Amino acid sequence: MKKIFHLSTCDTCQRILKELEPPKDFKLQDIKTEAITLDQLESMAKLSGSYESLFSKRARLYKERNLKDQKLSEADYKTLILEHYTFLKRPVIVIENDIFVGNSKAVVAAAKAKINS
């Protein structure tokens, strides 16, 4: 599978998509208009190693709900990501059995190298 989970209203996601120039065989999924399914999330967690690694602690709702003051379990992270798209760290790039999560320069560079290999 070659897929990029992104948010079309996010300037950072738009910039990264432009930089990556994904080939036509990649499927783009705007997580705001096409919600992440349980199967998709479970597949991502299996590749990344945890639900926490897919969770965005920069989400506005994370602060609003004072989640930083709580001890969250893997089940909590999973439930929160399924509950609201902003809890997914973006973008998530899946290329076969590799996953690249987030927007750090190193992650984007590694994803770009994989796409172009």
N, C-alpha and C positions, 0 to 999 in steps of 0.2 A: 504494500500500500504506500502511496505517495500522497500525503495530505498535509495541508496547512490549516490549522484552526486559528482564526484571527478575529478581530473585531474591526469592521469596516469604518467605524466612527473614530477609531483610535489613530491619531497621527503617527505614533511610533510604529504601529503595525503596518500602516501604509508605506512609511519610509523603508521598513525592512523588506516588505514585499517587492518594492521597487528595486532595492539593492540586490535581492536574491534572484530576481527575474526567473521565477520557477517555470520550467518547461510545461508544455500543454498537457503532459500526462499527470500533472499534479492536480488534485481536487482541492479547491479552496472552500472552506466552510466558515461562513460568518456566524459566529456563535450567538449573536444577538437575534438573528432571524431564523437560524436553524440550530435549535438547542442540542447540546451534547447528550448523547444517549448513555445509558448505563454501560452498555457494551463498549462504547468508544472510550469512556472514562476508565473502565477496568483494563482495557488494552494499553492505554497510556500509562497507567500506574504500574502495570507489569513491566513495561519497557523502562520507565524512569526509576522504579524501585520503591516508590511510595506515593501516596496521595498528597502528602505534605509537600513533596517536591514540585507538584503541579499547582499548589495553592499560592495565590497572590496575597501577601500580607500588606500590599500597598493599596488594596481595594478600599474605596471610600466606606463601604459597608463594614469592613473589618474594624475600622476606627469607630464608626457610629455605634456598632453593637458592643464595643469594648471587648472584642474577642482576644486582644493581646493580653488581657488580664486573666484569661481563662486557660486552663490546661486542655488543649484540644487533642483528641485521639485521631487515629487514621480514619475511623468511621465518621468522626465529625467533619474532617476535611472532605471526605467523599460526599457526604450529605450536603455540605455547604456549596461545593462546586456544582452539584446537580441542581441545587435550589436556585442559584443565581449565577449567570454567566460571568459576572465581573470577578468572581473568586478564582477563575482559571488564570494562571500566569500566562501571559501572551507574548508572542505567538507560540504555538506548539507545532513543531514541524516533525512529521513522522515520515521516514524514508525506510521502507521495509522494516528491518529490526532495529533501527536507530531512531532515537528521539532527541530533539533539541528543544529545550523549554526556556522561554524567557527572551529578553531583549538585550542581554549583555553583549558587548563587542565580541568576546571570546565565543559565545554560543552562536551568534550570527555568523561569525567567520567560519566556525566548524561546519555549520549547516551549509554555507555557501560552497565550501570545499567539497562536501559530500555530494551536493547537487551537481557540481561541475566535474565530478570524477567519473 
